Amino acid sequence: MNPDFMPHIAVNTRLLLPGRVEGISRFAYEVLLRMTQQHPEVQFSFFFDRPFDPQFIFGSNVKGYVIPPPSRHPILWYAWFHVQLPRMLKKVKADLFFSPEFYLSTYDKIPQVPVFHDLAYEHFPQDLAPFASWYCRHYSPRYAQLATRILTVSAFSKQDIQEQYDISPSKIDVVYNGAKEIFCPLSVEKQQEIRDTYTGGAPYFHYVGSIHPRKNIESILRAFDRFKSEVESPMKFLIVGRKAWKYDAAVAVYEQMKHKEDVIFSGFVSDEVLAQLYGASNGLIYVPHLEGFGIPILEAMESDIPVITSNKTSLPEVAGDTAILVPPSDYEQLAQAMVRLYGDSDLQRQLIDRGRIQRRKYSWDATYSSVWGTIRSLLS
């Protein structure tokens, strides 16, 4: 990069909301925090769609802008990205636009770099509201063509983008995800303290994530009910995450469970609490139908707990040989995996030991470095 050049990067930060840093917004937070602090010579314009929390202005080289309207509906997505955003990019004279999600501006005078985390809306369009599903499937391939370069978080997603949208693999960079350092093993005494607080002292499996159809909560609940029927155990199941959309089916399965009193819904929790819930768990049960990466698997590895996950999409890539893999739609196999994990201490130790090796491949520092490498090449 020319040492006399003072670049100006505009960023889509509409997903940075207090108390809602999860998934895509977690990626945005961790990458932008490092990028702004590592590069004080770069000017950043953060574009929010509503009044923003000052915690997201990471340094003196960051200026926040509120661009109406709040973009939480397809019509408003169009207004924000296709009408308001081009005006702002021209107004602030940005040199590059970075979007931690797949949405882009129609302003084609500067390089644009989106992050396609997955193409779930292509494979499970029925899981979204009809208009939202149409918008994603209509504009996503257009954004992919418009992008100067595309970032994604797994080799699986790279191949999916390439095949779905006929994009050259040379245009797509894999940057992976990471886990916060707050996720770490807990002492035996601390584990019991957490269990006393959240499960009445009982051991538990847990799931982390929002509740919507792709996350496959129904199969998890059915499997846990079968597990409880087969194994005499005080085990509880802790579901950690907010209700997102179309969660009625999961609620209906829960209501029909024989052992529903052993299922606990914690709702969304802070990172500090989440790390403690991981550290005291007997295992993460995470079997979505499709995932671009699966950050909870990495958080479990960092916490020294075993994992049962899906044998589909990116999950085997991320987990490697550190997890029990099951078909996401086969709740009976999932139940047997729970039985096996619960009763086999040698298996538990083996998976944890493998996780300590696998987790070295991923970190938010490495993610930031990869993202910055792509952006820097375009600014040059």
Secondary structure, DSSP 8 states (H G I E B T S, - for coil): --TT---EEEEE-TT--TT---THHHHHHHHHHHHHHH-TTSEEEEEESS---GGG--STTEEEEE-SS---SHHHHHIIIIIIHHHHHHHHT-SEEEESSS---S--SS-EEEEE---HHHH-GGGS-HHHHHHHHHHHHHHHHH-SSEEESSHHHHHHHHHHHT--GGGEEE------TT-----HHHHHHHHHHHSTT--EEEEES-BSGGG-HHHHHHHHHHHHHHS----EEEEES-B-SS-HHHHHHHHH-TTGGGEEEEES--HHHHHHHHHT-SEEEE--S--SS-HHHHHHHHTT--EEEESSTTHHHHHTTSEEEE-TT-HHHHHHHHHHHHH-HHHHHHHHHHHHHHGGG--HHHHHHHHHHHHHHHH-
